[in-house]
Amino acid sequence: MASIREITEQNERLILSANACFSADTLGRAVPEEKCPLRTDFQRDRDRIIHCRAFRRLKHKTQVFLSPELDHYRTRLTHTLEVSQIARTVARALRLNEDLTEAISLGHDLGHTPFGHAGERAINSLYEGGFTHFEQSVRVCERLEKNGEGLNLTAEVLDGIKCHTKDEWAKTLEGRIVRFADRIAYINHDIDDAVRGGIISYRDIPKEICDNLGNSKSARITSLVNSLVQNSYNDILMDAETEKYYEMLHKFLFAAVYKNPKAKSEESKVLGIIEGLYRYFLQNPEKMGSEFKTVLENEGKERAVVDYIAGMTDHYAMTVYSDIYIPKSWGI
């Protein structure tokens, strides 16, 4: 009798588009494994990501506002879930592989630093090897999780994670969906958080954008998703008119929020925190913990320190920095 996984793989060939990446046709894993009787390889990858430590840490990492104290601001984890929802909607509508899309979505920011892109820029400025969060996400999956064993994900999931933000496009349409979904999600929810934080108001969004994409976050996301679904076949595309306003909205976000001194007033302190941690652990690599011993021995202390700091949450980074550099009151 066919296993449940094999039945699922057969059903994919009956239901999904010819352009989909079929689970049975995966390029496989770096280390071959026995197949799961219940789950396809992409379902298995999704589950490994959800259960890994790096995924849990996303709930305490910055999306836009550093260490926000109010409950309704996005974190890197809620951003990831919103990306997954948008990507799965597009994949299902196009009859592409929703499981692959979900796995890539859930893993795309596993390597993000504390303090969001400010932390990423700080580490990149210090480490001679250079640093990007998308390359670090792949590294988390391949080298750092499970005490150095990695998650042993499929080639398609790793490719989608690596190519989710810029430059090279993913080889699968599912991976390309995630790239659009990531941007659609953060453009709209970062604006929403900026309104909540009093940085801007919805009235500040140019009228031309609202007239063409919608007057609410939900309406704008719907317009962008519909454009993808209606214009994608051999590739993932928007129509030219929608894409024009999509790019206008992105430029508005950067000018009004990402470069707004009120929203980013604390970011000037991030480099000092990251640099202080970096210098300290270069001098005291034994303080990082035994799980980084293999990286220390095989790739050097600079690489190990980068991995350690990049994996920190905002709160943990500030706590460690404080313990190292801030004098404590003398108690009798």
Phi, psi and omega per residue, in radians:
M1 nan 2.528 3.082
A2 -1.215 2.520 3.077
S3 -1.312 2.915 3.090
I4 -1.054 -0.702 3.103
R5 -1.054 -0.787 -3.117
E6 -1.124 -0.627 3.082
I7 -1.148 -0.743 3.084
T8 -1.052 -0.758 3.136
E9 -1.125 -0.663 3.076
Q10 -1.142 -0.723 3.136
N11 -1.126 -0.600 3.087
E12 -1.009 -0.725 -3.103
R13 -1.208 -0.445 3.120
L14 -1.447 -0.580 -2.962
I15 -1.774 -0.713 -2.989
L16 -1.383 2.799 3.085
S17 -1.126 2.700 3.065
A18 -1.111 -0.330 3.131
N19 -1.492 -0.089 -3.108
A20 -1.252 2.782 2.997
C21 -1.645 1.914 -3.075
F22 -1.380 2.412 -3.093
S23 -0.999 -0.690 -3.102
A24 -1.182 -0.309 -3.089
D25 -1.763 0.231 -3.135
T26 -0.963 2.583 3.051
L27 -1.264 -0.161 3.004
G28 1.632 -2.944 -3.055
R29 -1.957 2.761 3.108
A30 -1.056 -0.662 3.080
V31 -1.985 1.925 -3.106
P32 -1.018 2.500 -3.132
E33 -2.340 2.735 3.005
E34 -1.148 2.419 -3.114
K35 -1.170 2.606 3.055
C36 -1.390 2.392 3.141
P37 -1.244 -0.337 -3.066
L38 -1.835 -0.728 -2.964
R39 -1.913 2.531 2.976
T40 -1.214 2.936 -3.134
D41 -1.079 -0.645 -3.129
F42 -1.268 -0.616 3.037
Q43 -1.113 -0.689 3.126
R44 -1.125 -0.704 3.088
D45 -1.092 -0.785 3.104
R46 -0.956 -0.804 -3.096
D47 -1.168 -0.669 3.117
R48 -1.107 -0.692 3.126
I49 -1.149 -0.821 -3.112
I50 -1.058 -0.609 -3.072
H51 -1.578 0.000 -3.095
C52 -1.482 2.793 -3.073
R53 -1.171 -0.666 -3.117
A54 -1.065 -0.609 3.114
F55 -1.146 -0.737 -3.139
R56 -1.124 -0.599 -3.122
R57 -1.192 -0.337 -3.108
L58 -1.051 -0.426 -3.090
K59 -1.188 -0.310 -3.136
H60 -2.034 0.463 3.078
K61 -2.007 2.522 -3.070
T62 -1.098 2.440 2.878
Q63 -1.684 -1.159 3.086
V64 -2.099 -0.927 -3.077
F65 -1.592 2.294 -3.069
L66 -1.175 2.177 3.080
S67 0.747 0.998 -3.123
P68 -1.116 2.417 -3.069
E69 -1.639 -0.372 3.137
L70 -1.423 2.607 -2.953
D71 -1.229 -0.408 -2.933
H72 -1.712 0.021 3.027
Y73 -1.322 2.553 3.120
R74 -1.205 2.600 2.937
T75 -2.029 3.117 3.112
R76 -1.121 -0.488 3.117
L77 -1.266 -0.832 -3.138
T78 -1.154 -0.580 3.020
H79 -1.031 -0.810 -3.131
T80 -1.027 -0.737 -3.141
L81 -1.173 -0.642 3.101
E82 -1.187 -0.676 3.065
V83 -1.062 -0.782 -3.127
S84 -1.057 -0.744 -3.130
Q85 -1.100 -0.815 -3.129
I86 -1.135 -0.784 -3.107
A87 -1.113 -0.717 3.137
R88 -1.157 -0.652 3.098
T89 -1.053 -0.797 -3.139
V90 -1.158 -0.796 -3.120
A91 -1.056 -0.753 -3.121
R92 -1.155 -0.729 -3.136
A93 -1.111 -0.584 -3.117
L94 -1.595 0.030 -3.102
R95 1.004 0.738 3.029
L96 -1.741 3.134 -3.017
N97 -1.399 1.790 -3.074
E98 -1.150 -0.600 -3.135
D99 -1.147 -0.733 3.092
L100 -1.121 -0.780 3.129
T101 -1.028 -0.759 -3.124
E102 -1.154 -0.739 3.141
A103 -1.069 -0.786 3.120
I104 -1.099 -0.776 -3.132
S105 -1.023 -0.837 -3.073
L106 -1.199 -0.443 -3.117
G107 -1.703 -0.104 -2.914
H108 -1.156 -0.466 -3.102
D109 -2.000 0.358 -3.115
L110 -1.041 -0.485 -3.111
G111 -1.657 0.174 -3.114
H112 -1.180 2.551 -3.072
T113 -1.415 2.934 2.882
P114 -1.140 2.685 3.096
F115 1.157 0.462 3.002
G116 1.065 -2.492 -3.079
H117 -1.242 -0.367 3.043
A118 -1.129 -0.701 3.081
G119 -1.173 -0.668 3.106
E120 -1.083 -0.798 3.127
R121 -1.111 -0.671 -3.124
A122 -1.120 -0.827 3.137
I123 -1.123 -0.709 3.137
N124 -1.081 -0.594 -3.141
S125 -1.297 -0.376 -3.082
L126 -1.679 -0.599 -3.015
Y127 -1.634 2.112 -3.067
E128 -1.109 -0.459 3.128
G129 -1.303 -0.139 -3.109
G130 1.375 2.706 -3.082
F131 -2.573 2.292 2.942
T132 -2.327 2.573 -3.080
H133 -1.198 -0.518 -3.104
F134 -1.288 -0.638 3.038
E135 -1.182 -0.632 3.115
Q136 -1.198 -0.563 3.085
S137 -1.087 -0.729 3.081
V138 -1.130 -0.720 -3.138
R139 -1.103 -0.697 3.078
V140 -1.001 -0.773 -3.099
C141 -1.246 -0.618 -3.050
E142 -1.573 -0.593 -2.922
R143 -2.178 -0.504 -2.902
L144 -1.780 -0.611 -3.117
E145 -1.181 2.768 3.097
K146 0.958 0.807 3.075
N147 0.955 0.718 3.046
G148 1.688 -0.138 3.110
E149 -1.349 -0.516 -3.055
G150 1.385 3.028 -3.104
L151 -1.592 -0.198 3.122
N152 0.930 0.951 -3.125
L153 -1.388 2.879 3.106
T154 -1.219 2.762 -3.119
A155 -1.066 -0.633 -3.089
E156 -1.181 -0.672 3.117
V157 -1.206 -0.780 3.123
L158 -1.081 -0.704 3.114
D159 -1.098 -0.757 3.131
G160 -1.128 -0.684 3.102
I161 -1.128 -0.812 -3.107
K162 -1.086 -0.622 -2.997
C163 -1.814 0.438 -2.998
H164 -1.467 -0.119 -2.991
T165 -2.149 -0.747 -3.117
K166 -2.873 3.098 -3.136
D167 1.081 -2.109 -3.036
E168 -1.129 2.394 3.093
W169 -1.539 2.629 3.102
A170 -1.058 2.658 -3.133
K171 -1.321 -0.447 -3.138
T172 -1.752 2.658 3.044
L173 -1.118 -0.560 3.114
E174 -1.080 -0.727 3.086
G175 -1.161 -0.605 3.127
R176 -1.224 -0.581 3.046
I177 -1.040 -0.761 -3.106
V178 -1.078 -0.647 3.122
R179 -1.066 -0.764 3.077
F180 -1.184 -0.766 -3.085
A181 -1.084 -0.668 3.114
D182 -1.036 -0.831 -3.091
R183 -1.245 -0.723 3.100
I184 -1.037 -0.742 -3.119
A185 -1.139 -0.929 -3.011
Y186 -1.254 -0.573 3.086
I187 -1.010 -0.838 -3.036
N188 -1.385 -0.718 -3.120
H189 -1.370 -0.427 3.065
D190 -1.243 -0.626 3.017
I191 -1.098 -0.767 3.134
D192 -1.039 -0.761 3.111
D193 -1.184 -0.626 3.117
A194 -1.149 -0.648 3.049
V195 -1.135 -0.793 3.133
R196 -1.039 -0.624 -3.118
G197 -1.495 0.041 3.116
G198 1.307 0.294 3.140
I199 -1.360 -0.736 3.078
I200 -2.418 3.067 2.966
S201 -2.157 2.819 3.115
Y202 -1.070 -0.422 3.108
R203 -1.172 -0.314 3.140
D204 -1.335 -0.357 3.132
I205 -1.150 2.231 -3.106
P206 -0.907 2.366 -3.078
K207 -1.008 -0.621 -3.124
E208 -1.056 -0.671 3.108
I209 -1.171 -0.828 -3.122
C210 -1.100 -0.683 -3.131
D211 -1.109 -0.522 -3.055
N212 -1.780 -0.472 -3.139
L213 -1.897 -0.460 3.139
G214 2.271 2.807 -3.058
N215 -1.678 0.022 3.131
S216 -2.360 2.838 3.085
K217 -0.964 -0.829 -3.121
S218 -1.061 -0.762 -3.117
A219 -1.136 -0.700 -3.138
R220 -1.172 -0.747 3.094
I221 -1.069 -0.753 3.129
T222 -1.047 -0.751 3.133
S223 -1.079 -0.767 -3.103
L224 -1.210 -0.732 3.120
V225 -1.138 -0.766 3.116
N226 -1.042 -0.685 3.127
S227 -1.106 -0.734 3.102
L228 -1.073 -0.813 -3.082
V229 -1.132 -0.665 -3.055
Q230 -1.408 -0.281 -3.035
N231 -2.081 0.063 -3.094
S232 -1.818 2.374 2.994
Y233 -2.554 -1.383 3.101
N234 -1.411 -0.211 3.063
D235 -2.580 2.986 3.139
I236 -1.758 2.005 -2.990
L237 -2.476 2.693 2.911
M238 -1.837 2.791 2.977
D239 -1.233 2.714 -3.008
A240 -1.056 -0.674 -3.106
E241 -1.161 -0.821 3.128
T242 -1.127 -0.716 -3.137
E243 -1.080 -0.603 3.113
K244 -1.055 -0.805 -3.122
Y245 -1.310 -0.503 3.022
Y246 -1.059 -0.783 3.118
E247 -1.215 -0.639 3.087
M248 -1.090 -0.720 3.124
L249 -1.128 -0.677 3.111
H250 -1.106 -0.767 3.120
K251 -1.135 -0.687 3.083
F252 -1.051 -0.779 -3.134
L253 -1.024 -0.808 -3.117
F254 -1.101 -0.797 -3.089
A255 -1.219 -0.740 -3.005
A256 -1.503 -0.460 -3.046
V257 -2.070 -1.051 -3.014
Y258 -1.126 -0.478 3.114
K259 -1.867 0.200 -3.127
N260 -1.384 2.115 -3.110
P261 -1.020 -0.570 -3.142
K262 -1.169 -0.721 -3.120
A263 -1.302 -0.528 -3.002
K264 -1.960 0.349 -3.042
S265 -1.064 -0.536 -3.092
E266 -1.520 -0.202 -3.045
E267 -1.164 -0.410 3.135
S268 -1.105 -0.366 -3.132
K269 -1.472 -0.262 -3.034
V270 -1.127 -0.781 -3.113
L271 -1.021 -0.720 3.137
G272 -1.093 -0.718 3.126
I273 -1.153 -0.877 -3.112
I274 -1.103 -0.741 -3.135
E275 -1.137 -0.706 3.115
G276 -1.084 -0.754 3.092
L277 -1.128 -0.737 -3.101
Y278 -1.087 -0.836 -3.116
R279 -1.145 -0.708 -3.101
Y280 -1.119 -0.827 -3.064
F281 -1.324 -0.390 2.978
L282 -1.115 -0.624 -3.139
Q283 -1.470 -0.376 -3.087
N284 -2.320 1.056 -3.056
P285 -1.105 -0.412 3.140
E286 -1.174 -0.278 -3.130
K287 -1.369 -0.121 -3.036
M288 -1.434 -0.339 -3.125
G289 1.900 2.737 -3.005
S290 -1.193 -0.428 -3.088
E291 -1.170 -0.247 3.125
F292 -1.753 0.117 -3.110
K293 -1.076 -0.744 -3.106
T294 -1.131 -0.724 3.102
V295 -1.122 -0.750 3.108
L296 -0.981 -0.809 -3.064
E297 -1.264 -0.641 -3.010
N298 -1.675 -0.499 -3.028
E299 -2.209 -0.033 3.073
G300 1.662 2.835 -3.035
K301 -1.278 -0.509 3.116
E302 -1.074 -0.799 3.140
R303 -1.136 -0.700 -3.138
A304 -1.141 -0.704 3.138
V305 -1.158 -0.720 3.095
V306 -1.051 -0.801 3.131
D307 -1.063 -0.722 -3.114
Y308 -1.127 -0.864 -3.092
I309 -1.192 -0.724 -3.128
A310 -1.062 -0.525 -3.133
G311 -1.402 -0.166 -3.093
M312 -1.231 2.621 2.918
T313 -1.463 2.911 3.122
D314 -0.969 -0.896 -3.058
H315 -1.116 -0.729 -3.128
Y316 -1.139 -0.720 3.122
A317 -1.053 -0.758 -3.141
M318 -1.202 -0.641 3.113
T319 -1.141 -0.813 3.132
V320 -1.107 -0.765 3.111
Y321 -1.037 -0.776 3.141
S322 -1.104 -0.750 3.129
D323 -1.080 -0.582 -3.103
I324 -1.380 -0.775 -2.902
Y325 -1.959 -0.320 -3.072
I326 -1.695 2.124 -3.137
P327 -1.100 2.526 3.114
K328 -1.723 2.596 3.114
S329 -1.118 2.499 3.110
W330 -1.376 2.217 3.112
G331 -1.960 2.439 -3.135
I332 -1.687 nan nan
